[in-house]
Amino acid sequence: MKTNAVVAGVGMTRFGKHMDRGLKSLGAEAARAALDDAGLGVSDMQAAWVGNAAAGLVTGQESIRGQVVLRSIGMGRVPIVNVENACASASTALNQAAAMITAGMYDLVLALGVEKLYHEDKRKSFAAFSGAVDVEELAEIMAGLEQRAKQSDSSEAGSGAGEKRSMFMDIYAMAARSHMKQYGTTAEQFAGVSAKTSWHGSMNPRAQFQEALTVEQVLADRMIAEPLTRSMCSPIGDGAAAVVLASPRKARELGLDSSVVVASSVLGSGWDHDLGEDGTVEVFARAAYEESGYGPGDIDVIECHDASAPAELMYYEALGLCGPGEGGRMVDEGATRLGGRIPVNTSGGLLRKGHPVGATGLAQVVELTEQLQGRSGKRQVEGALVGLAQNGGGNIGNDAAAMCVTVLEKNS
C-alpha cells in the first residue's frame, strides 16, 4: 500500500523490566510523548489503533485493551481499534492507521503498541510465544524441533523449548544451523551481529540493555539453543511506543512537522511454500520497494526484526542488501554498523533495545523517524533520507504468520 500519511509525532518508553507498571501506565507514557512531539492533544485525535499481543495471557486483560489504556489519558468517543497480530501487532496498527489516513477517512490518528511480558510466573511469559504457532500442531512442532536438534548434536536445543525459553529461539536456532551448513556461516559471524547491535544499543537511553559487548563475550555467554548464546537472543520486555499520523492537508493546516512520510506499508501473511522459495520477507520487501519507488541500494537505515542474531544476518539477504549466503561477509566487513554502508538496528534492535512484542513494530518507526529528522544523537546516520522497517510475527509451516515492511522517507 502506497500511503500519504505524515508522521506528525513519535514517542516511546524505555523498554525493560517494569514489574511495578501496567499496560495503562506504559501506554499512557508513550501516547502522551507522541502527542507532545506533535504538539497536539488527546481531543485532536479522530481514531486510534492499539497493538497488543499478549495481555490476555500475561495480565488477563482481554477484549478492550486499547479502550482501557487510552481511557487513562482521557481518550474516548472516537473509534479505538484493537489490533492483535503476534509480534507484528504494532506495525499492523500503523499499517491500518496509515490506510485510513490515505483513504481520506481521518486527518489525525494515533497508533499505539504496548506490551507487558514480565511476570512472576515465567511460564506465562513463555506461553505468549507458544501461542503464536498453530497450537493444534504444537506437540508435533516441539517434537520436530527436538528431533532436528538431536540430528545436529545440539544438546541444549534438544529440550526445554517453551519451558525455559521462548520456543521461537529454537526455531531461529534451527534456521541458523541450516544456514551454517549451506553457506558456511559461522557462530563468530552471528556473534558479530550481537556485538555490533550492542554497540548501537549502548548509545540508546531507551534500550533495555546498554552494555557494549565484544564478539568474545557474546560467544562465551550461556548457551541457549545451539548456536545461539543468550546474547544472540532477544529478551522479553515491557514497554510502549506510539506514532501520531496526519494527512498532508491537515499537517499543512496546523503547521505540523511533515518531514517524514510513510512512503509504503506492506502487510501480509505467510503461505505454504517450499523451503528455498521466496517467503514473506522477500515478497513483501519487493512490494514495498516497488510501491515506494526505492530499492535496496536507496535505503539509508534499517530496523529489522532481529529476534535472534542469525535472523538479522539472514534478513540482510532476504531484504536484498546482499546475495544468498553473503550475510556473514556483510558482518565481517562492518557494512551494517554505524558508519558502514547500510546501518541496521541503530536503536539496538530487538536484541538490545528489547522486544515487548506488541510495541516492537512502532518502536522501529520511532527510531527511523528520529533518524530521518536528525534527532538520534550519537546514533545518528548522517544524511539519512530513507528508512525501512521489517517486523514479523508468529510462525506457521516454514515462515512467519504475519509480516509488515514499511518504508519511510524524508519529505523534501
C-alpha positions as a printed NumPy array, in Angstrom:
array([[  0.   ,   0.   ,   0.   ],
       [  1.401,   3.358,  -1.049],
       [  0.373,   5.92 ,   1.56 ],
       [  0.494,   9.672,   2.014],
       [  0.377,   9.591,   5.818],
       [  2.66 ,  12.08 ,   7.541],
       [  4.431,  11.122,  10.773],
       [  3.497,  14.092,  12.949],
       [  4.904,  12.856,  16.259],
       [  6.591,   9.869,  17.898],
       [  7.163,   8.681,  21.443],
       [  8.108,   5.622,  23.448],
       [  9.029,   4.415,  26.896],
       [ 12.296,   2.847,  27.827],
       [ 11.961,  -0.872,  27.181],
       [ 12.805,  -3.198,  30.051],
       [ 11.564,  -4.888,  33.192],
       [  8.765,  -2.772,  34.644],
       [  7.272,  -5.025,  37.301],
       [  5.659,  -2.065,  39.079],
       [  3.883,  -0.706,  35.972],
       [  0.872,  -1.894,  33.991],
       [ -0.402,  -1.506,  30.444],
       [ -2.115,   1.792,  31.245],
       [  0.985,   3.404,  32.702],
       [  3.258,   2.316,  29.87 ],
       [  0.776,   3.038,  27.098],
       [ -0.083,   6.452,  28.519],
       [  3.58 ,   7.477,  28.663],
       [  4.202,   6.608,  25.008],
       [  0.935,   8.118,  23.76 ],
       [  1.479,  11.391,  25.613],
       [  5.057,  11.569,  24.34 ],
       [  3.892,  11.178,  20.732],
       [  1.138,  13.767,  21.177],
       [  3.575,  16.196,  22.805],
       [  6.056,  15.627,  19.992],
       [  3.327,  16.538,  17.503],
       [  2.156,  19.489,  19.58 ],
       [ -1.352,  18.015,  19.701],
       [ -3.774,  16.912,  22.376],
       [ -5.986,  13.913,  23.014],
       [ -9.006,  15.814,  21.723],
       [ -7.344,  16.249,  18.324],
       [ -7.279,  12.504,  17.647],
       [-10.103,  11.206,  15.447],
       [ -9.323,   7.489,  15.867],
       [ -6.737,   5.144,  17.354],
       [ -5.311,   1.713,  16.623],
       [ -3.758,  -0.116,  19.574],
       [ -1.451,  -3.086,  19.057],
       [ -1.025,  -5.709,  21.769],
       [ -0.277,  -9.4  ,  21.523],
       [ -0.161, -10.995,  24.947],
       [ -2.131,  -9.068,  27.581],
       [ -4.81 , -11.747,  27.728],
       [ -2.264, -14.394,  28.684],
       [  0.047, -12.299,  30.867],
       [ -2.206,  -9.745,  32.586],
       [ -5.671, -11.171,  31.958],
       [ -6.845,  -8.043,  30.107],
       [ -8.864,  -9.101,  27.087],
       [-11.283,  -7.632,  24.563],
       [-10.974,  -3.882,  25.308],
       [ -7.242,  -3.425,  25.782],
       [ -6.982,  -0.235,  23.711],
       [-10.03 ,   1.342,  25.322],
       [ -8.675,   0.618,  28.808],
       [ -5.244,   2.071,  28.043],
       [ -6.409,   5.19 ,  26.208],
       [ -9.25 ,   5.993,  28.623],
       [ -6.456,   6.563,  31.156],
       [ -5.373,   9.637,  29.163],
       [ -8.898,  10.823,  28.535],
       [ -9.472,   9.38 ,  25.066],
       [-12.987,   8.192,  24.36 ],
       [-15.882,   8.703,  21.945],
       [-13.64 ,   8.135,  18.899],
       [-13.119,   4.68 ,  17.339],
       [-10.436,   2.694,  19.163],
       [ -9.492,  -0.449,  17.258],
       [ -7.696,  -3.31 ,  18.995],
       [ -5.027,  -4.986,  16.862],
       [ -3.545,  -8.383,  17.67 ],
       [ -1.125,  -9.833,  15.114],
       [  1.649, -11.537,  17.087],
       [  4.972,  -9.65 ,  17.06 ],
       [  3.676,  -7.609,  14.112],
       [  0.793,  -6.136,  16.137],
       [  2.23 ,  -2.609,  16.324],
       [  3.285,  -2.41 ,  12.677],
       [ -0.167,  -3.712,  11.732],
       [ -1.708,  -0.91 ,  13.798],
       [  0.428,   1.595,  11.893],
       [ -0.489,  -0.007,   8.557],
       [ -4.204,   0.255,   9.254],
       [ -3.96 ,   3.797,  10.612],
       [ -1.979,   4.927,   7.541],
       [ -4.517,   3.252,   5.256],
       [ -7.382,   5.195,   6.811],
       [ -5.477,   8.468,   6.5  ],
       [ -4.72 ,   7.701,   2.843],
       [ -8.35 ,   6.757,   2.187],
       [ -9.404,  10.167,   3.472],
       [-11.393,   8.817,   6.419],
       [ -9.403,  10.719,   9.049],
       [ -6.897,  13.57 ,   9.287],
       [ -5.308,  12.86 ,  12.682],
       [ -4.933,   9.425,  14.255],
       [ -2.879,   7.623,  16.885],
       [ -1.136,   4.277,  16.509],
       [ -0.008,   2.743,  19.801],
       [  1.751,  -0.509,  20.666],
       [  2.007,  -1.664,  24.283],
       [  3.062,  -4.882,  25.988],
       [  3.706,  -6.421,  29.4  ],
       [  5.699,  -9.648,  29.222],
       [  7.483,  -9.836,  32.572],
       [  5.541, -11.849,  35.131],
       [  6.456, -13.581,  38.371],
       [  5.41 , -16.839,  36.693],
       [  7.795, -17.136,  33.734],
       [  5.613, -19.814,  32.189],
       [  3.005, -17.143,  31.47 ],
       [  5.586, -15.104,  29.588],
       [  6.727, -18.068,  27.505],
       [  3.106, -19.091,  26.853],
       [  2.677, -15.808,  24.988],
       [  5.143, -17.113,  22.406],
       [  3.99 , -20.738,  22.343],
       [  0.542, -19.466,  21.385],
       [  1.932, -17.775,  18.267],
       [  2.024, -21.044,  16.331],
       [ -0.73 , -23.466,  15.334],
       [ -1.479, -24.848,  18.803],
       [ -3.315, -27.83 ,  17.332],
       [  0.058, -28.884,  15.953],
       [  2.136, -27.753,  18.942],
       [  3.176, -31.224,  20.067],
       [  4.268, -32.087,  16.524],
       [  6.21 , -28.812,  16.23 ],
       [  8.03 , -29.379,  19.53 ],
       [  8.891, -32.946,  18.598],
       [ 10.242, -31.774,  15.241],
       [ 12.464, -29.153,  16.911],
       [ 13.862, -31.742,  19.314],
       [ 14.499, -34.222,  16.513],
       [ 16.308, -31.652,  14.365],
       [ 18.405, -30.628,  17.369],
       [ 19.442, -34.216,  18.096],
       [ 20.343, -34.781,  14.446],
       [ 22.801, -31.891,  14.704],
       [ 24.146, -32.956,  18.134],
       [ 22.729, -29.794,  19.734],
       [ 22.229, -30.872,  23.337],
       [ 20.849, -27.6  ,  24.714],
       [ 18.37 , -27.251,  21.859],
       [ 17.151, -30.797,  22.468],
       [ 14.94 , -29.888,  25.432],
       [ 13.401, -27.007,  27.346],
       [ 11.728, -25.131,  24.488],
       [  8.624, -23.312,  25.725],
       [  9.503, -24.004,  29.369],
       [ 12.921, -22.47 ,  29.987],
       [ 12.825, -20.151,  26.966],
       [ 10.667, -18.984,  24.099],
       [ 10.227, -21.803,  21.606],
       [ 10.995, -19.253,  18.881],
       [ 14.655, -19.323,  19.912],
       [ 14.674, -22.994,  18.909],
       [ 13.071, -22.127,  15.576],
       [ 15.731, -19.474,  14.959],
       [ 18.48 , -21.853,  16.106],
       [ 17.305, -24.486,  13.65 ],
       [ 17.374, -21.921,  10.82 ],
       [ 20.833, -20.785,  11.902],
       [ 22.231, -24.326,  11.822],
       [ 20.792, -24.776,   8.344],
       [ 22.401, -21.519,   7.153],
       [ 25.752, -22.579,   8.593],
       [ 25.561, -25.926,   6.845],
       [ 24.501, -24.473,   3.492],
       [ 26.718, -21.386,   3.324],
       [ 29.5  , -21.89 ,   5.838],
       [ 28.269, -19.071,   8.07 ],
       [ 29.989, -19.158,  11.454],
       [ 28.961, -18.668,  15.062],
       [ 31.517, -15.844,  15.16 ],
       [ 29.581, -14.012,  12.457],
       [ 26.327, -14.402,  14.381],
       [ 28.153, -13.099,  17.443],
       [ 29.371, -10.188,  15.33 ],
       [ 25.752,  -9.16 ,  14.775],
       [ 25.12 ,  -9.116,  18.525],
       [ 28.325,  -7.192,  19.24 ],
       [ 27.505,  -4.608,  16.581],
       [ 23.969,  -4.166,  17.814],
       [ 25.071,  -3.935,  21.446],
       [ 27.335,  -1.024,  20.488],
       [ 24.364,   0.724,  18.907],
       [ 22.208,  -0.019,  21.953],
       [ 24.844,   1.34 ,  24.326],
       [ 24.091,   4.775,  22.855],
       [ 20.3  ,   4.477,  23.2  ],
       [ 18.943,   5.684,  26.57 ],
       [ 15.636,   3.879,  25.908],
       [ 17.274,   0.482,  25.28 ],
       [ 16.73 ,  -2.353,  27.73 ],
       [ 20.44 ,  -3.27 ,  27.686],
       [ 23.103,  -0.595,  27.316],
       [ 26.348,  -2.551,  27.712],
       [ 28.579,  -2.866,  24.653],
       [ 29.747,  -6.454,  24.133],
       [ 32.642,  -7.966,  22.221],
       [ 32.34 , -10.959,  19.932],
       [ 34.242, -12.976,  22.514],
       [ 31.789, -12.021,  25.268],
       [ 28.818, -12.992,  23.095],
       [ 30.334, -16.392,  22.312],
       [ 31.2  , -17.011,  25.972],
       [ 27.67 , -16.283,  27.17 ],
       [ 25.366, -19.068,  28.339],
       [ 24.255, -21.415,  25.566],
       [ 20.501, -21.286,  24.949],
       [ 19.977, -23.411,  21.831],
       [ 22.949, -24.151,  19.586],
       [ 24.416, -21.978,  18.127],
       [ 22.509, -19.237,  19.996],
       [ 24.039, -17.939,  23.197],
       [ 21.959, -15.713,  25.457],
       [ 23.403, -12.542,  23.882],
       [ 22.204, -13.735,  20.471],
       [ 18.577, -13.907,  21.697],
       [ 16.175, -11.02 ,  22.196],
       [ 14.91 , -10.669,  25.771],
       [ 11.304, -10.421,  26.871],
       [ 10.363,  -6.905,  27.945],
       [  7.734,  -4.364,  28.884],
       [  7.161,  -1.091,  27.073],
       [  5.162,   1.004,  24.647],
       [  5.679,   3.081,  21.503],
       [  3.35 ,   5.442,  19.668],
       [  3.071,   7.421,  16.444],
       [  0.711,  10.259,  15.517],
       [ -0.195,  10.271,  11.824],
       [ -1.662,  13.187,   9.886],
       [ -2.984,  13.771,   6.396],
       [ -0.797,  16.098,   4.281],
       [ -3.592,  18.662,   4.203],
       [ -4.01 ,  18.703,   7.979],
       [ -0.262,  18.81 ,   8.511],
       [ -0.041,  21.93 ,   6.353],
       [ -3.093,  23.497,   8.003],
       [ -1.712,  23.016,  11.522],
       [  1.914,  23.686,  10.638],
       [  2.941,  20.204,  11.812],
       [  6.382,  18.789,  11.148],
       [  5.782,  16.876,   7.915],
       [  9.405,  15.939,   7.305],
       [  8.726,  12.173,   7.422],
       [  6.149,  10.375,   5.288],
       [  5.084,   6.719,   5.245],
       [  6.024,   6.009,   1.636],
       [  4.833,   2.405,   1.712],
       [  3.437,  -0.105,   4.189],
       [  3.022,  -3.692,   3.018],
       [  1.23 ,  -6.125,   5.302],
       [  0.691,  -9.786,   4.54 ],
       [  0.579, -13.318,   5.878],
       [  2.631, -16.434,   5.319],
       [  1.565, -19.2  ,   2.946],
       [  2.537, -22.757,   2.127],
       [  5.713, -22.765,   0.064],
       [  8.738, -24.982,  -0.286],
       [ 11.967, -24.38 ,   1.604],
       [ 14.285, -22.287,  -0.524],
       [ 11.467, -20.402,  -2.221],
       [ 10.982, -16.703,  -1.563],
       [  8.887, -16.125,   1.548],
       [  7.244, -13.282,   3.416],
       [ 10.301, -11.039,   3.783],
       [ 11.463, -11.326,   0.185],
       [  7.999, -10.949,  -1.352],
       [  6.719,  -8.117,   0.823],
       [ 10.033,  -6.241,   0.754],
       [  9.93 ,  -6.261,  -3.043],
       [  6.381,  -4.94 ,  -2.918],
       [  7.412,  -2.174,  -0.516],
       [ 10.35 ,  -1.231,  -2.732],
       [  8.108,  -1.099,  -5.793],
       [  5.377,   0.951,  -4.144],
       [  7.746,   3.423,  -2.537],
       [  9.921,   3.811,  -5.63 ],
       [ 13.073,   2.881,  -3.7  ],
       [ 15.335,  -0.145,  -3.985],
       [ 17.704,  -1.829,  -1.513],
       [ 20.516,   0.465,  -2.623],
       [ 18.48 ,   3.564,  -1.771],
       [ 17.845,   2.674,   1.873],
       [ 19.983,   4.594,   4.374],
       [ 18.987,   2.925,   7.65 ],
       [ 17.07 ,  -0.241,   8.564],
       [ 15.305,  -1.545,  11.652],
       [ 14.708,  -5.28 ,  11.197],
       [ 13.131,  -7.974,  13.333],
       [ 16.293,  -9.342,  14.928],
       [ 14.597, -11.586,  17.486],
       [ 17.875, -13.501,  17.188],
       [ 21.266, -12.559,  15.789],
       [ 21.066, -15.168,  12.989],
       [ 17.692, -13.73 ,  11.959],
       [ 19.24 , -10.312,  11.35 ],
       [ 22.037, -11.809,   9.273],
       [ 19.564, -13.76 ,   7.161],
       [ 17.364, -10.683,   6.714],
       [ 20.314,  -8.919,   5.047],
       [ 19.878, -11.452,   2.271],
       [ 16.073, -11.507,   2.259],
       [ 15.869,  -7.697,   2.062],
       [ 18.187,  -7.663,  -0.94 ],
       [ 21.142,  -5.999,   0.776],
       [ 23.373,  -8.823,  -0.457],
       [ 23.093, -12.157,  -2.245],
       [ 22.154, -15.511,  -0.706],
       [ 24.809, -16.701,   1.718],
       [ 26.596, -13.331,   1.765],
       [ 25.193, -12.088,   5.077],
       [ 28.226, -13.283,   7.015],
       [ 30.521, -11.299,   4.764],
       [ 28.488,  -8.146,   5.448],
       [ 29.128,  -8.679,   9.157],
       [ 32.857,  -9.217,   8.575],
       [ 33.033,  -6.029,   6.5  ],
       [ 31.19 ,  -3.95 ,   9.091],
       [ 28.661,  -2.923,   6.458],
       [ 25.746,  -2.782,   8.902],
       [ 27.489,  -0.855,  11.681],
       [ 27.062,   2.861,  12.185],
       [ 29.418,   4.382,   9.654],
       [ 29.041,   1.355,   7.378],
       [ 27.332,   1.079,   4.014],
       [ 23.857,   0.396,   5.438],
       [ 23.474,   0.667,   9.233],
       [ 20.997,  -1.856,  10.629],
       [ 19.249,  -1.659,  14.007],
       [ 20.79 ,   1.598,  15.161],
       [ 18.35 ,   1.506,  18.088],
       [ 19.973,  -1.644,  19.432],
       [ 17.304,  -3.733,  17.746],
       [ 15.22 ,  -6.344,  19.476],
       [ 18.446,  -7.863,  20.815],
       [ 19.398,  -4.845,  22.93 ],
       [ 16.576,  -2.304,  22.766],
       [ 14.261,  -5.135,  23.798],
       [ 11.189,  -6.875,  22.445],
       [  7.859,  -6.108,  24.138],
       [  6.195,  -7.826,  21.224],
       [  3.091,  -5.653,  20.853],
       [  5.199,  -2.468,  20.838],
       [  8.158,  -3.529,  18.709],
       [  6.912,  -2.515,  15.254],
       [  6.155,   1.055,  16.303],
       [  9.426,   1.339,  18.217],
       [ 11.151,   0.65 ,  14.885],
       [  9.219,   3.528,  13.306],
       [ 10.102,   5.823,  16.213],
       [ 13.801,   5.105,  15.652],
       [ 13.613,   5.598,  11.889],
       [ 11.605,   8.818,  12.182],
       [ 14.139,  10.31 ,  14.563],
       [ 16.968,   9.174,  12.278],
       [ 15.391,  10.863,   9.254],
       [ 14.806,  14.014,  11.304],
       [ 18.382,  14.071,  12.568],
       [ 17.4  ,  13.553,  16.214],
       [ 19.355,  10.397,  17.073],
       [ 22.39 ,  11.906,  18.773],
       [ 25.396,   9.592,  18.892],
       [ 23.491,   7.012,  16.836],
       [ 22.75 ,   9.417,  14.001],
       [ 23.188,   8.125,  10.459],
       [ 24.486,  11.139,   8.582],
       [ 22.33 ,  12.29 ,   5.691],
       [ 19.66 ,   9.605,   6.197],
       [ 16.775,  10.162,   3.769],
       [ 15.064,   6.756,   3.532],
       [ 14.451,   4.144,   6.217],
       [ 12.944,   0.658,   6.17 ],
       [ 11.306,  -1.301,   8.99 ],
       [ 10.688,  -5.068,   8.785],
       [  8.554,  -6.598,  11.531],
       [  7.293, -10.189,  11.558],
       [  5.255, -12.28 ,  13.934],
       [  4.225, -15.838,  14.686],
       [  5.156, -18.931,  12.739],
       [  3.203, -21.345,  10.574],
       [  4.896, -24.005,   8.489],
       [  8.313, -22.684,   7.474],
       [  7.595, -18.945,   7.561],
       [  6.255, -16.074,   9.632],
       [  2.494, -15.933,  10.133],
       [  2.414, -12.127,   9.759],
       [  4.857,  -9.725,   8.116],
       [  4.904,  -5.962,   7.664],
       [  7.502,  -3.96 ,   5.722],
       [  7.349,  -0.171,   5.998],
       [  9.344,   2.444,   4.092],
       [  9.693,   5.955,   5.493],
       [ 11.079,   8.867,   3.516],
       [ 12.259,  12.338,   4.397],
       [  9.977,  14.837,   2.726],
       [ 11.819,  17.297,   0.507]])
